[in-house]
Amino acid sequence: MKLPSRSKSYMIPEYSLTGDLLSFLTCNLQYRYQNKGTLPPSKPVQRWFGEFIHGVLEEAYLQWDLNHKSFPWDWKEDIRPIEDMIDLRLQVSGLYPYDEDLFYSLLNSELEFEDLNEHDHKKLASARAEKAINIWGPHLFPLIDSSELLIKGIRKMPKYNEKTSRSNYYGINGVVDVLTSMKINNNIKQSNLDNYNNKIIEFLLENKKFQEKIKNHNDGDEYEIIIDYKGMKRPPIKSDRINNPWENHKQQILTYSWLRSQQEDSKPIFAGIIFYLNELVPSKEDLLLIQEELENDLTDDLIDYDNYIEDINLILEWKEEDKAPELSNEFKIARSIRIINIDDEEIDSSLNKFDNVVFNIESSLIKEIDGTKIQDAWIAESDERTCSACDFKTFCKNCKYKIEEFKVP
Ligand code: SF4
């Protein structure tokens, strides 16, 4: 008697927006070593800060939701315990900050000296967490409908081939930091927030495309806004790096918006918002980059820089060895928020880009499974800055960073 053989297991490969898409676009080969080889980066400082600020804001929201403590929160009493809790959580997963990177360098005059003592350093990360909570918390927290929302979707495998492809579908997943739900109302400013002037709504109302969406819907209709935090400065519109963060962030929000629209309880998504939280307390490196972008006309046109001439002049005249310029709060707030318009054509184009990335990852994976050497199956192509921080630069054939030869003294 012939025993029936078990059918091949059906597996749908799953890709994440941040873990796969953004990482693969930074460098294919680095992505392969880190993600598919499950090797964590040896110096994950950037990742530490990203996880830290997300964790702190999430926990701050949960505490605010519980007791509605009014703002501003005291750093030592209210915020520091949250930071400690998140830091401990990150340590458990092997993520540590670099002290030398995170000590507050007195560059920014807004912070107080008394907070800088041996045991209680107010570091750059803390300074940013404090500003993020006290500047955006009062406007953001009352709007939150859900936070850390996992969204998933499924798409056809690009260029599916019955013989070679691993599956006819692939899954996409992502975690939306914040989802807000609002109602259109004659007086939108008060729709969610009883007589409270909400800065986020003010920014949204200044946006022409958002205004059109409101006009095309009826009073009482509900809509959603997708919000994402980034532990980084606002990126320039063009980049000399292989990976253009300005475009990638937009693509991420558009893809989230498609994923969210697949869920049964979703409402129309009117906009996306990204908070670039480093802008609230820019470091010296951030200021140097902002200066370079202003000089080379690389800033985006979502901010009317004519309204901030004094701040612009302070940045342009500032020299690296000087004390940091005292920029206005309005300028820092304007640079920390970016509104992304959600439009069907742009969503399609983002999804096509995602399909392309998945196709490239799948093709490299299949080559490797078929016996091609890793460095031949995956394209090693990046820029000098990424290569300089890459753990694989010592043996990567295409490393752009010139490692100085070791000389015996
Ligand atoms: S050294 Fe550069 S090119 Fe090579 S894997 Fe790392 S980032 Fe990619």
Residues whose N, C-alpha, C, O or C-beta is under 5 A from the ligand:
A	BS01	SF4	C27 L29 Q30 A380 E381 S382 T386 C387 C390 F392 K393 C396 N398 C399 K400
